[in-house]
Amino acid sequence: MDRVLREGAFTGETHIVTGAGQGIGNSVARALAAHGATVALVDLDEGRLKEVQSEIAGSGAPEPIVAPANVTDEEAVKGAVSATLEATGQVNGMVNVAGVTRDARITKKSYEDFKLVLAVHLHGTFLFTREVAAQHWHPLFKENGNQPLDDGVNRYIVNFSSVSARNGNIGQIDYTAAKGAIEAATRTTAREFAGYRARCNAIAPGPVNTPMLAEVGPDVIAGMGRATLTGRIAEVEDMSHFICALADPKISGYVNGQVIQVNGGMYLA
Ligand SMILES: NC(=O)c1ccc[n+]([C@@H]2O[C@H](COP(=O)([O-])OP(=O)(O)OC[C@H]3O[C@@H](n4cnc5c(N)ncnc54)[C@H](O)[C@@H]3O)[C@@H](O)[C@H]2O)c1
């Protein structure tokens, strides 16, 4: 993975990335590691995470931590965060990428699928956000006499919305509702975490070339590319490079509580 920031921008830091097994989350993990971060890799399949661990360590980046967890499993999320803290003593960044789709129009949508999609996106984002704060950032705040943590340490959360949260998308009542809720939750998290001096932002991607998008088929994907002002759908690096910039306090230290559209001009917010 090419560097897009100065060398070692995240050296000595620990960043947790969910959905790190494939797609955007995998690219985010590799990009943060390429800038020196120790990355805790979260996804469902431990074997796949071990492959990602060796690929990243083989590239010369710090060896990642394998922290398999279903993001909807409260105990597993607690365990992934505590294992990360045991390994490195800190969490600087939390990137909530894991997601699923179960597209079907409202009349055909099963309640089980609706609940699953809400759970993975919204509940998973909540659980990881809560655990990082409850296990790490809030205790630091208390030790500091409940005063803001003006210690210069990088702390941030990046959540994943989608262009479809604002624009709507047929077949995705569950997905768009989850993403809209994540945008609202991002603003509340930013307000609550101000005392930790942790920035919380979300990105709302347009269509990105990943296994998730491949499910809609090549003709639909070609149409999506034409619907942007950039003339193409995004590659995963369009997202992961931007997240490096958002994670870096030297670039984005004054960006907080925002939902940032990264959609090639498909939707103009
Ligand atoms: N691809 C796009 O066009 C697009 C557009 C807008 C937003 N997004 C968002 O970007 C994020 C990543 O999407 P992607 O395209 O890389 O998807 P993807 O399907 O390629 O990868 C998602 C990853 O999340 C993991 N995951 C799913 N359920 C999980 C669970 N319960 N616990 C732990 N891990 C789980 C999967 O195993 C997979 O590795 C999602 O939040 C998605 O909604 C994607």
The ligand as a MOL file (V3000), in Angstrom:
LIG
                    3D

  0  0  0     0  0            999 V3000
M  V30 BEGIN CTAB
M  V30 COUNTS 44 48 0 0 0
M  V30 BEGIN ATOM
M  V30 1 N -19.1800 -0.8670 -1.4010 0
M  V30 2 C -19.9530 0.2120 -1.5130 0
M  V30 3 O -20.3670 0.5860 -2.5920 0
M  V30 4 C -20.3080 1.0170 -0.2830 0
M  V30 5 C -20.9640 2.2590 -0.4620 0
M  V30 6 C -21.2960 2.9950 0.6530 0
M  V30 7 C -20.9980 2.5380 1.9180 0
M  V30 8 N -20.3750 1.3330 2.0760 0 CHG=1
M  V30 9 C -20.1130 0.8830 3.4140 0
M  V30 10 O -18.7430 0.5860 3.5340 0
M  V30 11 C -18.5640 -0.4480 4.5100 0
M  V30 12 C -17.7230 -1.5760 3.9070 0
M  V30 13 O -18.3850 -2.0750 2.7830 0
M  V30 14 P -17.6600 -3.0470 1.7370 0
M  V30 15 O -18.2070 -2.6840 0.4140 0
M  V30 16 O -16.2140 -3.0740 1.9740 0 CHG=-1
M  V30 17 O -18.3320 -4.4320 2.1800 0
M  V30 18 P -17.7710 -5.9220 2.0460 0
M  V30 19 O -18.9770 -6.8010 2.0500 0
M  V30 20 O -16.8300 -6.0490 0.9110 0
M  V30 21 O -16.9750 -6.1240 3.4150 0
M  V30 22 C -17.6700 -6.0600 4.6400 0
M  V30 23 C -16.8730 -6.8050 5.6850 0
M  V30 24 O -17.6290 -6.7370 6.9250 0
M  V30 25 C -17.5750 -8.0160 7.5180 0
M  V30 26 N -18.7430 -8.2360 8.3780 0
M  V30 27 C -20.0220 -8.3840 7.9880 0
M  V30 28 N -20.7930 -8.6580 9.0580 0
M  V30 29 C -19.9780 -8.6630 10.1370 0
M  V30 30 C -20.1910 -8.8780 11.5060 0
M  V30 31 N -21.4150 -9.1560 11.9870 0
M  V30 32 N -19.1290 -8.8240 12.3520 0
M  V30 33 C -17.8870 -8.5710 11.8710 0
M  V30 34 N -17.6220 -8.3560 10.5670 0
M  V30 35 C -18.6580 -8.4060 9.7080 0
M  V30 36 C -17.5840 -8.9930 6.3450 0
M  V30 37 O -17.1280 -10.2770 6.7540 0
M  V30 38 C -16.6650 -8.2880 5.3650 0
M  V30 39 O -15.3220 -8.6500 5.5370 0
M  V30 40 C -19.9650 -0.8830 4.9320 0
M  V30 41 O -20.3310 -0.2370 6.1440 0
M  V30 42 C -20.8120 -0.3950 3.8010 0
M  V30 43 O -22.1440 -0.1740 4.1890 0
M  V30 44 C -20.0320 0.5630 1.0000 0
M  V30 END ATOM
M  V30 BEGIN BOND
M  V30 1 1 1 2
M  V30 2 2 2 3
M  V30 3 1 2 4
M  V30 4 1 4 5
M  V30 5 2 4 44
M  V30 6 2 5 6
M  V30 7 1 6 7
M  V30 8 2 7 8
M  V30 9 1 8 9
M  V30 10 1 8 44
M  V30 11 1 9 10
M  V30 12 1 9 42
M  V30 13 1 10 11
M  V30 14 1 11 12
M  V30 15 1 11 40
M  V30 16 1 12 13
M  V30 17 1 13 14
M  V30 18 2 14 15
M  V30 19 1 14 16
M  V30 20 1 14 17
M  V30 21 1 17 18
M  V30 22 2 18 19
M  V30 23 1 18 20
M  V30 24 1 18 21
M  V30 25 1 21 22
M  V30 26 1 22 23
M  V30 27 1 23 24
M  V30 28 1 23 38
M  V30 29 1 24 25
M  V30 30 1 25 26
M  V30 31 1 25 36
M  V30 32 1 26 27
M  V30 33 1 26 35
M  V30 34 2 27 28
M  V30 35 1 28 29
M  V30 36 1 29 30
M  V30 37 2 29 35
M  V30 38 1 30 31
M  V30 39 2 30 32
M  V30 40 1 32 33
M  V30 41 2 33 34
M  V30 42 1 34 35
M  V30 43 1 36 37
M  V30 44 1 36 38
M  V30 45 1 38 39
M  V30 46 1 40 41
M  V30 47 1 40 42
M  V30 48 1 42 43
M  V30 END BOND
M  V30 END CTAB
M  END
